């Protein structure tokens, strides 16, 4: 059980008072959902809906950038500083 859960309705971290999800919680989520990237995306998506309801004053796109950082985005990759992959050919 983590102490780095969200404090609502301001969405700060209960463990370190940084904006949630904080770097510690991001690491925990990467480890917890390492083999389930779709589940991580669904988990974060549910929080996205709640955060946008709690913070209607937030500029468009800010919450989306924070909560939609799924498996394809840098902040939730298994190896955050992995070497870049080759671009896919279409």
VEXLO-307729 format. One record per atom (N, C-alpha, C): residue number from 0; residue in one letter; chain; atom name; x, y, z. Coordinates in nm, 2 decimals, padded with zeros to 4 digits. Each point is the difference from the previous one (the first is absolute). Example, Ala and Ser with C-alpha at 12.3 -4.5 7.8 and 13.67 -1.06 7.14 Angstrom:
BEGIN
ATOM   resi   resn   chain   name        x        y        z
ATOM      0      A       A      N    01.32   -00.57    00.78
ATOM      0      A       A     CA   -00.09    00.12    00.00
ATOM      0      A       A      C    00.09    00.12    00.00
ATOM      1      S       A      N   -00.04    00.11   -00.07
ATOM      1      S       A     CA    00.09    00.11    00.00
ATOM      1      S       A      C   -00.08    00.11    00.08
//
This chain:
BEGIN
ATOM   resi   resn   chain   name        x        y        z
ATOM      0      X       A      N    00.08   -00.12    00.00
ATOM      0      X       A     CA   -00.08    00.12    00.00
ATOM      0      X       A      C    00.09    00.12    00.00
ATOM      1      X       A      N   -00.03    00.09   -00.09
ATOM      1      X       A     CA    00.08    00.12   -00.01
ATOM      1      X       A      C   -00.05    00.12    00.08
ATOM      2      X       A      N    00.09    00.09    00.04
ATOM      2      X       A     CA   -00.04    00.12    00.07
ATOM      2      X       A      C   -00.01    00.11   -00.10
ATOM      3      X       A      N    00.03   -00.03   -00.13
ATOM      3      X       A     CA    00.00    00.10   -00.11
ATOM      3      X       A      C   -00.13    00.00   -00.08
ATOM      4      X       A      N   -00.11    00.00    00.07
ATOM      4      X       A     CA   -00.13    00.01   -00.06
ATOM      4      X       A      C   -00.04    00.14   -00.02
ATOM      5      X       A      N   -00.10    00.02   -00.09
ATOM      5      X       A     CA   -00.05    00.14   -00.03
ATOM      5      X       A      C   -00.08    00.06    00.12
ATOM      6      X       A      N    00.02    00.13    00.03
ATOM      6      X       A     CA   -00.08    00.07    00.09
ATOM      6      X       A      C   -00.09    00.09   -00.08
ATOM      7      X       A      N   -00.13   -00.04    00.00
ATOM      7      X       A     CA   -00.10    00.07   -00.08
ATOM      7      X       A      C   -00.07    00.11    00.08
ATOM      8      X       A      N   -00.04    00.10   -00.06
ATOM      8      X       A     CA   -00.02    00.03   -00.14
ATOM      8      X       A      C    00.11    00.08   -00.06
ATOM      9      X       A      N    00.12    00.01    00.07
ATOM      9      X       A     CA    00.11    00.08   -00.06
ATOM      9      X       A      C    00.10   -00.08   -00.07
ATOM     10      X       A      N   -00.01   -00.13    00.01
ATOM     10      X       A     CA    00.08   -00.10   -00.07
ATOM     10      X       A      C    00.15    00.02    00.03
ATOM     11      X       A      N    00.03    00.02    00.13
ATOM     11      X       A     CA    00.14   -00.01    00.05
ATOM     11      X       A      C    00.03   -00.14    00.05
ATOM     12      X       A      N    00.12   -00.03    00.02
ATOM     12      X       A     CA    00.04   -00.13    00.05
ATOM     12      X       A      C   -00.01    00.00    00.16
ATOM     13      X       A      N   -00.06   -00.10    00.05
ATOM     13      X       A     CA   -00.01   -00.01    00.15
ATOM     13      X       A      C    00.13   -00.03    00.06
ATOM     14      X       A      N    00.10   -00.05   -00.07
ATOM     14      X       A     CA    00.13   -00.04    00.06
ATOM     14      X       A      C    00.11    00.11   -00.01
ATOM     15      X       A      N   -00.01    00.08   -00.11
ATOM     15      X       A     CA    00.11    00.10   -00.01
ATOM     15      X       A      C   -00.05    00.14   -00.05
ATOM     16      X       A      N   -00.13    00.01   -00.01
ATOM     16      X       A     CA   -00.07    00.13   -00.03
ATOM     16      X       A      C    00.04    00.06   -00.14
ATOM     17      X       A      N    00.05   -00.08   -00.09
ATOM     17      X       A     CA    00.02    00.04   -00.14
ATOM     17      X       A      C   -00.13   -00.03   -00.08
ATOM     18      X       A      N   -00.01    00.05   -00.11
ATOM     18      X       A     CA   -00.12   -00.03   -00.09
ATOM     18      X       A      C    00.00   -00.15   -00.02
ATOM     19      X       A      N   -00.12   -00.06    00.01
ATOM     19      X       A     CA   -00.02   -00.14   -00.02
ATOM     19      X       A      C   -00.03   -00.03   -00.14
ATOM     20      X       A      N    00.05   -00.11   -00.06
ATOM     20      X       A     CA    00.09   -00.09    00.07
ATOM     20      X       A      C    00.15    00.05    00.00
ATOM     21      X       A      N    00.05   -00.01    00.12
ATOM     21      X       A     CA    00.14    00.05    00.02
ATOM     21      X       A      C    00.10   -00.10   -00.06
ATOM     22      X       A      N    00.13    00.04   -00.01
ATOM     22      X       A     CA    00.10   -00.10   -00.05
ATOM     22      X       A      C    00.00   -00.13    00.07
ATOM     23      X       A      N   -00.02    00.00    00.13
ATOM     23      X       A     CA    00.00   -00.13    00.08
ATOM     23      X       A      C   -00.11   -00.08   -00.04
ATOM     24      X       A      N   -00.12    00.06   -00.01
ATOM     24      X       A     CA   -00.12   -00.08   -00.04
ATOM     24      X       A      C    00.01   -00.05   -00.15
ATOM     25      X       A      N    00.06    00.08   -00.08
ATOM     25      X       A     CA    00.02   -00.05   -00.14
ATOM     25      X       A      C    00.09   -00.12    00.00
ATOM     26      X       A      N    00.11    00.00    00.08
ATOM     26      X       A     CA    00.08   -00.12    00.00
ATOM     26      X       A      C   -00.07   -00.12    00.05
ATOM     27      X       A      N   -00.08    00.02    00.11
ATOM     27      X       A     CA   -00.08   -00.11    00.05
ATOM     27      X       A      C   -00.10   -00.05   -00.10
ATOM     28      X       A      N   -00.07    00.09   -00.07
ATOM     28      X       A     CA   -00.09   -00.04   -00.10
ATOM     28      X       A      C    00.07   -00.08   -00.12
ATOM     29      X       A      N    00.11    00.05   -00.04
ATOM     29      X       A     CA    00.08   -00.08   -00.10
ATOM     29      X       A      C    00.03   -00.14    00.04
ATOM     30      X       A      N    00.04   -00.01    00.13
ATOM     30      X       A     CA    00.03   -00.14    00.05
ATOM     30      X       A      C   -00.13   -00.08    00.02
ATOM     31      X       A      N   -00.10    00.06    00.05
ATOM     31      X       A     CA   -00.12   -00.07    00.02
ATOM     31      X       A      C   -00.07   -00.05   -00.13
ATOM     32      X       A      N    00.01    00.08   -00.10
ATOM     32      X       A     CA   -00.07   -00.03   -00.12
ATOM     32      X       A      C    00.10   -00.04   -00.12
ATOM     33      X       A      N    00.11   -00.04    00.04
ATOM     33      X       A     CA    00.11   -00.03   -00.10
ATOM     33      X       A      C   -00.05   -00.10   -00.11
ATOM     34      X       A      N   -00.08   -00.09    00.04
ATOM     34      X       A     CA   -00.04   -00.10   -00.10
ATOM     34      X       A      C   -00.15    00.02   -00.05
ATOM     35      X       A      N   -00.05    00.12    00.04
ATOM     35      X       A     CA   -00.14    00.03   -00.03
ATOM     35      X       A      C   -00.02    00.15   -00.04
ATOM     36      X       A      N    00.06    00.04   -00.12
ATOM     36      X       A     CA   -00.01    00.14   -00.04
ATOM     36      X       A      C   -00.14    00.05   -00.02
ATOM     37      X       A      N   -00.09   -00.09   -00.05
ATOM     37      X       A     CA   -00.13    00.04   -00.03
ATOM     37      X       A      C   -00.07    00.03    00.13
ATOM     38      X       A      N    00.02   -00.08    00.10
ATOM     38      X       A     CA   -00.06    00.02    00.13
ATOM     38      X       A      C    00.05    00.13    00.07
ATOM     39      X       A      N    00.13    00.03   -00.03
ATOM     39      X       A     CA    00.05    00.13    00.05
ATOM     39      X       A      C   -00.07    00.12   -00.07
ATOM     40      X       A      N   -00.02   -00.01   -00.13
ATOM     40      X       A     CA   -00.07    00.10   -00.07
ATOM     40      X       A      C   -00.14    00.02    00.05
ATOM     41      X       A      N   -00.07   -00.11    00.03
ATOM     41      X       A     CA   -00.14    00.01    00.05
ATOM     41      X       A      C    00.00    00.06    00.14
ATOM     42      X       A      N    00.09   -00.04    00.08
ATOM     42      X       A     CA    00.01    00.05    00.14
ATOM     42      X       A      C    00.02    00.15    00.00
ATOM     43      X       A      N    00.10    00.04   -00.08
ATOM     43      X       A     CA    00.03    00.15   -00.01
ATOM     43      X       A      C   -00.12    00.07   -00.07
ATOM     44      X       A      N   -00.07   -00.06   -00.09
ATOM     44      X       A     CA   -00.11    00.06   -00.07
ATOM     44      X       A      C   -00.11    00.03    00.10
ATOM     45      X       A      N   -00.02   -00.09    00.09
ATOM     45      X       A     CA   -00.11    00.02    00.10
ATOM     45      X       A      C    00.03    00.12    00.09
ATOM     46      X       A      N    00.13    00.01    00.03
ATOM     46      X       A     CA    00.04    00.12    00.08
ATOM     46      X       A      C   -00.01    00.13   -00.08
ATOM     47      X       A      N    00.03   -00.01   -00.13
ATOM     47      X       A     CA   -00.01    00.12   -00.09
ATOM     47      X       A      C   -00.14    00.05    00.01
ATOM     48      X       A      N   -00.10   -00.08   -00.01
ATOM     48      X       A     CA   -00.14    00.04    00.00
ATOM     48      X       A      C   -00.03    00.07    00.14
ATOM     49      X       A      N    00.04   -00.06    00.10
ATOM     49      X       A     CA   -00.02    00.06    00.14
ATOM     49      X       A      C    00.07    00.14    00.01
ATOM     50      X       A      N    00.13    00.00   -00.04
ATOM     50      X       A     CA    00.08    00.12    00.01
ATOM     50      X       A      C   -00.06    00.12   -00.08
ATOM     51      X       A      N   -00.05   -00.03   -00.12
ATOM     51      X       A     CA   -00.06    00.11   -00.08
ATOM     51      X       A      C   -00.13    00.05    00.06
ATOM     52      X       A      N   -00.07   -00.09    00.07
ATOM     52      X       A     CA   -00.12    00.05    00.08
ATOM     52      X       A      C    00.04    00.08    00.12
ATOM     53      X       A      N    00.10   -00.04    00.07
ATOM     53      X       A     CA    00.05    00.07    00.12
ATOM     53      X       A      C    00.06    00.14   -00.03
ATOM     54      X       A      N    00.07    00.01   -00.12
ATOM     54      X       A     CA    00.07    00.12   -00.03
ATOM     54      X       A      C   -00.04    00.06   -00.13
ATOM     55      X       A      N   -00.12    00.05   -00.01
ATOM     55      X       A     CA   -00.05    00.05   -00.13
ATOM     55      X       A      C    00.08    00.12   -00.05
ATOM     56      X       A      N    00.07    00.07    00.09
ATOM     56      X       A     CA    00.08    00.12   -00.04
ATOM     56      X       A      C    00.13   -00.04   -00.07
ATOM     57      X       A      N    00.04   -00.12    00.01
ATOM     57      X       A     CA    00.12   -00.05   -00.06
ATOM     57      X       A      C    00.00    00.02   -00.16
ATOM     58      X       A      N    00.10    00.06   -00.06
ATOM     58      X       A     CA    00.00    00.02   -00.14
ATOM     58      X       A      C   -00.01   -00.14   -00.08
ATOM     59      X       A      N   -00.07    00.01   -00.11
ATOM     59      X       A     CA   -00.03   -00.12   -00.08
ATOM     59      X       A      C    00.14   -00.06   -00.03
ATOM     60      X       A      N    00.00   -00.13    00.01
ATOM     60      X       A     CA    00.12   -00.08   -00.03
ATOM     60      X       A      C    00.10   -00.03    00.11
ATOM     61      X       A      N   -00.01    00.08    00.11
ATOM     61      X       A     CA    00.10   -00.02    00.11
ATOM     61      X       A      C   -00.03   -00.13    00.07
ATOM     62      X       A      N   -00.13   -00.03    00.03
ATOM     62      X       A     CA   -00.03   -00.13    00.07
ATOM     62      X       A      C    00.02   -00.11   -00.10
ATOM     63      X       A      N   -00.03    00.02   -00.12
ATOM     63      X       A     CA    00.02   -00.11   -00.10
ATOM     63      X       A      C    00.15   -00.03   -00.01
ATOM     64      X       A      N    00.08    00.09    00.00
ATOM     64      X       A     CA    00.15   -00.02   -00.01
ATOM     64      X       A      C    00.05   -00.08    00.12
ATOM     65      X       A      N   -00.06    00.03    00.12
ATOM     65      X       A     CA    00.05   -00.06    00.12
ATOM     65      X       A      C   -00.06   -00.15    00.01
ATOM     66      X       A      N   -00.13   -00.01   -00.02
ATOM     66      X       A     CA   -00.06   -00.13    00.02
ATOM     66      X       A      C    00.00   -00.10   -00.12
ATOM     67      X       A      N    00.03    00.05   -00.12
ATOM     67      X       A     CA    00.00   -00.09   -00.11
ATOM     67      X       A      C    00.14   -00.05   -00.03
ATOM     68      X       A      N    00.09    00.02    00.08
ATOM     68      X       A     CA    00.14   -00.05   -00.02
ATOM     68      X       A      C    00.00   -00.15    00.02
ATOM     69      X       A      N   -00.04   -00.07   -00.11
ATOM     69      X       A     CA   -00.01   -00.14    00.01
ATOM     69      X       A      C    00.13   -00.07   -00.05
ATOM     70      X       A      N   -00.01   -00.12   -00.04
ATOM     70      X       A     CA    00.12   -00.07   -00.03
ATOM     70      X       A      C    00.08    00.05   -00.12
ATOM     71      X       A      N   -00.06    00.08   -00.08
ATOM     71      X       A     CA    00.08    00.06   -00.11
ATOM     71      X       A      C    00.06    00.13    00.03
ATOM     72      X       A      N   -00.03    00.06    00.11
ATOM     72      X       A     CA    00.05    00.13    00.04
ATOM     72      X       A      C    00.12   -00.02    00.09
ATOM     73      X       A      N    00.09    00.09   -00.01
ATOM     73      X       A     CA    00.13   -00.01    00.08
ATOM     73      X       A      C   -00.02   -00.02    00.15
ATOM     74      X       A      N   -00.09    00.07    00.06
ATOM     74      X       A     CA    00.00    00.00    00.15
ATOM     74      X       A      C   -00.05   -00.13    00.06
ATOM     75      X       A      N   -00.05   -00.09   -00.08
ATOM     75      X       A     CA   -00.05   -00.13    00.05
ATOM     75      X       A      C    00.07   -00.12   -00.06
ATOM     76      X       A      N    00.11    00.02   -00.07
ATOM     76      X       A     CA    00.07   -00.11   -00.06
ATOM     76      X       A      C    00.07   -00.08    00.11
ATOM     77      X       A      N    00.01   -00.13   -00.03
ATOM     77      X       A     CA    00.07   -00.08    00.10
ATOM     77      X       A      C    00.14    00.05    00.02
ATOM     78      X       A      N    00.07    00.03   -00.10
ATOM     78      X       A     CA    00.14    00.06    00.02
ATOM     78      X       A      C   -00.01    00.14   -00.05
ATOM     79      X       A      N   -00.01    00.09    00.09
ATOM     79      X       A     CA   -00.03    00.14   -00.03
ATOM     79      X       A      C    00.11    00.06   -00.09
ATOM     80      X       A      N    00.12   -00.04    00.02
ATOM     80      X       A     CA    00.11    00.06   -00.08
ATOM     80      X       A      C    00.06   -00.10   -00.10
ATOM     81      X       A      N   -00.09   -00.09   -00.05
ATOM     81      X       A     CA    00.04   -00.10   -00.10
ATOM     81      X       A      C    00.05    00.07   -00.13
ATOM     82      X       A      N    00.08   -00.07   -00.07
ATOM     82      X       A     CA    00.05    00.05   -00.13
ATOM     82      X       A      C   -00.12    00.01   -00.09
ATOM     83      X       A      N    00.00    00.10   -00.09
ATOM     83      X       A     CA   -00.12    00.02   -00.09
ATOM     83      X       A      C   -00.01   -00.12   -00.09
ATOM     84      X       A      N   -00.13   -00.03   -00.03
ATOM     84      X       A     CA   -00.03   -00.11   -00.10
ATOM     84      X       A      C    00.00    00.05   -00.14
ATOM     85      X       A      N    00.02   -00.09   -00.09
ATOM     85      X       A     CA    00.00    00.04   -00.14
ATOM     85      X       A      C   -00.15    00.03   -00.04
ATOM     86      X       A      N   -00.01    00.10   -00.09
ATOM     86      X       A     CA   -00.14    00.03   -00.04
ATOM     86      X       A      C   -00.06   -00.11   -00.08
ATOM     87      X       A      N   -00.13   -00.02    00.01
ATOM     87      X       A     CA   -00.06   -00.11   -00.08
ATOM     87      X       A      C   -00.02    00.05   -00.14
ATOM     88      X       A      N    00.02   -00.10   -00.09
ATOM     88      X       A     CA   -00.03    00.03   -00.14
ATOM     88      X       A      C   -00.14   -00.03   -00.04
ATOM     89      X       A      N   -00.06    00.09   -00.07
ATOM     89      X       A     CA   -00.14   -00.03   -00.04
ATOM     89      X       A      C   -00.01   -00.06   -00.13
//
